[in-house]
Amino acid sequence: MDHNQHQETVQRDYFLCLLSDLEERQSIELTIDERRLFAIRQDNQLYAYWNSCPHMGIPLNWMPDKFLDLDGELLQCSAHGALFRINSGECIGGPCVGDQLSPIILKQEGEQYFIAADQPLPAPLINLRAAALRDLD
Protein backbone atom coordinates (compact mmCIF):
# COMPACT_ATOMS: atom_id res chain seq x y z
CA MET A 1 0.00 0.00 0.00
CA ASP A 2 1.32 3.44 -0.91
CA HIS A 3 1.24 5.48 2.28
CA ASN A 4 2.06 8.65 0.36
CA GLN A 5 -1.21 8.65 -1.55
CA HIS A 6 -3.87 11.15 -0.54
CA GLN A 7 -6.31 9.91 2.12
CA GLU A 8 -9.85 9.73 0.75
CA THR A 9 -12.51 11.55 2.72
CA VAL A 10 -16.29 11.48 3.03
CA GLN A 11 -17.33 13.98 0.37
CA ARG A 12 -20.63 15.19 1.80
CA ASP A 13 -23.01 14.65 4.71
CA TYR A 14 -25.00 11.43 4.35
CA PHE A 15 -28.35 10.97 6.07
CA LEU A 16 -28.15 8.00 8.44
CA CYS A 17 -31.44 7.85 10.36
CA LEU A 18 -33.69 9.45 12.93
CA LEU A 19 -32.97 8.44 16.50
CA SER A 20 -36.58 7.23 16.72
CA ASP A 21 -35.98 4.86 13.77
CA LEU A 22 -33.98 2.62 16.08
CA GLU A 23 -34.99 0.89 19.28
CA GLU A 24 -32.52 0.48 22.13
CA ARG A 25 -29.51 -1.57 20.93
CA GLN A 26 -30.85 -1.76 17.39
CA SER A 27 -28.41 -1.07 14.58
CA ILE A 28 -28.49 0.22 11.02
CA GLU A 29 -26.00 -0.27 8.20
CA LEU A 30 -24.97 2.05 5.39
CA THR A 31 -22.38 1.92 2.62
CA ILE A 32 -20.49 5.04 1.55
CA ASP A 33 -18.04 4.87 -1.36
CA GLU A 34 -17.89 1.06 -1.02
CA ARG A 35 -17.06 1.34 2.71
CA ARG A 36 -19.50 -0.24 5.12
CA LEU A 37 -20.47 1.34 8.41
CA PHE A 38 -23.03 0.81 11.12
CA ALA A 39 -24.66 2.78 13.90
CA ILE A 40 -26.27 1.48 17.06
CA ARG A 41 -28.53 3.15 19.58
CA GLN A 42 -27.65 2.86 23.28
CA ASP A 43 -29.06 4.98 26.11
CA ASN A 44 -30.73 7.38 23.63
CA GLN A 45 -27.44 8.08 21.89
CA LEU A 46 -26.20 6.93 18.52
CA TYR A 47 -22.71 5.44 18.11
CA ALA A 48 -21.29 4.81 14.64
CA TYR A 49 -18.26 2.82 13.48
CA TRP A 50 -16.72 1.65 10.23
CA ASN A 51 -17.72 -2.00 9.84
CA SER A 52 -14.22 -3.44 10.01
CA CYS A 53 -12.72 -5.53 12.82
CA PRO A 54 -9.28 -4.18 13.81
CA HIS A 55 -8.03 -7.79 14.00
CA MET A 56 -8.43 -8.76 10.34
CA GLY A 57 -10.17 -5.88 8.56
CA ILE A 58 -13.33 -7.89 7.87
CA PRO A 59 -16.95 -6.96 8.60
CA LEU A 60 -18.14 -7.58 12.16
CA ASN A 61 -21.67 -8.76 11.52
CA TRP A 62 -22.79 -12.28 10.70
CA MET A 63 -26.14 -11.14 9.24
CA PRO A 64 -27.48 -7.76 8.12
CA ASP A 65 -27.85 -5.41 11.11
CA LYS A 66 -26.70 -8.14 13.58
CA PHE A 67 -23.72 -6.88 15.57
CA LEU A 68 -24.42 -7.81 19.20
CA ASP A 69 -23.30 -10.78 21.26
CA LEU A 70 -25.88 -13.28 22.55
CA ASP A 71 -26.47 -11.19 25.70
CA GLY A 72 -27.13 -8.07 23.62
CA GLU A 73 -24.57 -6.11 25.65
CA LEU A 74 -21.49 -5.90 23.44
CA LEU A 75 -20.61 -5.66 19.76
CA GLN A 76 -19.12 -8.94 18.57
CA CYS A 77 -17.02 -9.88 15.53
CA SER A 78 -18.52 -12.88 13.80
CA ALA A 79 -15.12 -14.22 12.68
CA HIS A 80 -13.14 -14.62 15.91
CA GLY A 81 -15.53 -13.45 18.63
CA ALA A 82 -13.80 -10.19 19.55
CA LEU A 83 -16.01 -8.14 21.90
CA PHE A 84 -16.32 -4.35 21.80
CA ARG A 85 -18.00 -1.78 24.04
CA ILE A 86 -20.88 -0.05 22.23
CA ASN A 87 -20.12 3.43 23.59
CA SER A 88 -16.38 3.49 22.84
CA GLY A 89 -15.61 0.73 20.33
CA GLU A 90 -12.90 -0.55 22.69
CA CYS A 91 -12.08 -4.26 22.31
CA ILE A 92 -12.34 -5.94 25.72
CA GLY A 93 -12.16 -9.60 24.67
CA GLY A 94 -10.73 -11.68 21.86
CA PRO A 95 -7.70 -11.37 19.57
CA CYS A 96 -7.56 -7.56 19.43
CA VAL A 97 -7.91 -6.60 23.12
CA GLY A 98 -6.86 -2.99 23.67
CA ASP A 99 -7.53 -2.01 20.06
CA GLN A 100 -10.78 -0.33 19.02
CA LEU A 101 -13.24 0.08 16.20
CA SER A 102 -12.82 3.17 14.03
CA PRO A 103 -15.45 5.71 15.12
CA ILE A 104 -17.45 7.82 12.70
CA ILE A 105 -18.18 11.48 13.32
CA LEU A 106 -21.92 12.08 13.31
CA LYS A 107 -23.71 15.35 12.80
CA GLN A 108 -27.02 15.85 14.56
CA GLU A 109 -29.80 18.17 13.41
CA GLY A 110 -32.75 17.75 15.74
CA GLU A 111 -33.53 14.04 15.69
CA GLN A 112 -31.78 13.51 12.34
CA TYR A 113 -28.30 11.98 12.28
CA PHE A 114 -25.87 12.33 9.39
CA ILE A 115 -22.45 10.92 8.62
CA ALA A 116 -20.39 14.11 8.68
CA ALA A 117 -18.41 15.17 5.60
CA ASP A 118 -14.64 15.68 5.53
CA GLN A 119 -13.67 12.74 7.74
CA PRO A 120 -11.23 10.08 6.51
CA LEU A 121 -12.56 7.01 4.75
CA PRO A 122 -10.98 3.74 5.87
CA ALA A 123 -9.22 1.38 3.47
CA PRO A 124 -11.64 -0.84 1.57
CA LEU A 125 -12.57 -4.08 3.33
CA ILE A 126 -10.71 -7.26 2.56
CA ASN A 127 -12.78 -9.68 0.50
CA LEU A 128 -11.47 -13.01 1.84
CA ARG A 129 -13.27 -15.07 -0.81
CA ALA A 130 -11.84 -13.00 -3.68
CA ALA A 131 -8.36 -13.14 -2.12
CA ALA A 132 -8.58 -16.94 -1.76
CA LEU A 133 -9.71 -17.32 -5.37
CA ARG A 134 -6.78 -15.13 -6.53
CA ASP A 135 -4.41 -17.35 -4.56
CA LEU A 136 -5.70 -20.39 -6.50
CA ASP A 137 -4.69 -18.87 -9.84
C-alpha positions in Angstrom: 0.0 0.0 0.0 1.3 3.4 -0.9 1.2 5.5 2.3 2.1 8.7 0.4 -1.2 8.6 -1.6 -3.9 11.1 -0.5 -6.3 9.9 2.1 -9.8 9.7 0.7 -12.5 11.5 2.7 -16.3 11.5 3.0 -17.3 14.0 0.4 -20.6 15.2 1.8 -23.0 14.7 4.7 -25.0 11.4 4.3 -28.3 11.0 6.1 -28.2 8.0 8.4 -31.4 7.9 10.4 -33.7 9.5 12.9 -33.0 8.4 16.5 -36.6 7.2 16.7 -36.0 4.9 13.8 -34.0 2.6 16.1 -35.0 0.9 19.3 -32.5 0.5 22.1 -29.5 -1.6 20.9 -30.8 -1.8 17.4 -28.4 -1.1 14.6 -28.5 0.2 11.0 -26.0 -0.3 8.2 -25.0 2.0 5.4 -22.4 1.9 2.6 -20.5 5.0 1.5 -18.0 4.9 -1.4 -17.9 1.1 -1.0 -17.1 1.3 2.7 -19.5 -0.2 5.1 -20.5 1.3 8.4 -23.0 0.8 11.1 -24.7 2.8 13.9 -26.3 1.5 17.1 -28.5 3.2 19.6 -27.7 2.9 23.3 -29.1 5.0 26.1 -30.7 7.4 23.6 -27.4 8.1 21.9 -26.2 6.9 18.5 -22.7 5.4 18.1 -21.3 4.8 14.6 -18.3 2.8 13.5 -16.7 1.6 10.2 -17.7 -2.0 9.8 -14.2 -3.4 10.0 -12.7 -5.5 12.8 -9.3 -4.2 13.8 -8.0 -7.8 14.0 -8.4 -8.8 10.3 -10.2 -5.9 8.6 -13.3 -7.9 7.9 -17.0 -7.0 8.6 -18.1 -7.6 12.2 -21.7 -8.8 11.5 -22.8 -12.3 10.7 -26.1 -11.1 9.2 -27.5 -7.8 8.1 -27.9 -5.4 11.1 -26.7 -8.1 13.6 -23.7 -6.9 15.6 -24.4 -7.8 19.2 -23.3 -10.8 21.3 -25.9 -13.3 22.6 -26.5 -11.2 25.7 -27.1 -8.1 23.6 -24.6 -6.1 25.6 -21.5 -5.9 23.4 -20.6 -5.7 19.8 -19.1 -8.9 18.6 -17.0 -9.9 15.5 -18.5 -12.9 13.8 -15.1 -14.2 12.7 -13.1 -14.6 15.9 -15.5 -13.5 18.6 -13.8 -10.2 19.6 -16.0 -8.1 21.9 -16.3 -4.3 21.8 -18.0 -1.8 24.0 -20.9 -0.1 22.2 -20.1 3.4 23.6 -16.4 3.5 22.8 -15.6 0.7 20.3 -12.9 -0.6 22.7 -12.1 -4.3 22.3 -12.3 -5.9 25.7 -12.2 -9.6 24.7 -10.7 -11.7 21.9 -7.7 -11.4 19.6 -7.6 -7.6 19.4 -7.9 -6.6 23.1 -6.9 -3.0 23.7 -7.5 -2.0 20.1 -10.8 -0.3 19.0 -13.2 0.1 16.2 -12.8 3.2 14.0 -15.4 5.7 15.1 -17.4 7.8 12.7 -18.2 11.5 13.3 -21.9 12.1 13.3 -23.7 15.4 12.8 -27.0 15.9 14.6 -29.8 18.2 13.4 -32.7 17.8 15.7 -33.5 14.0 15.7 -31.8 13.5 12.3 -28.3 12.0 12.3 -25.9 12.3 9.4 -22.5 10.9 8.6 -20.4 14.1 8.7 -18.4 15.2 5.6 -14.6 15.7 5.5 -13.7 12.7 7.7 -11.2 10.1 6.5 -12.6 7.0 4.7 -11.0 3.7 5.9 -9.2 1.4 3.5 -11.6 -0.8 1.6 -12.6 -4.1 3.3 -10.7 -7.3 2.6 -12.8 -9.7 0.5 -11.5 -13.0 1.8 -13.3 -15.1 -0.8 -11.8 -13.0 -3.7 -8.4 -13.1 -2.1 -8.6 -16.9 -1.8 -9.7 -17.3 -5.4 -6.8 -15.1 -6.5 -4.4 -17.4 -4.6 -5.7 -20.4 -6.5 -4.7 -18.9 -9.8 
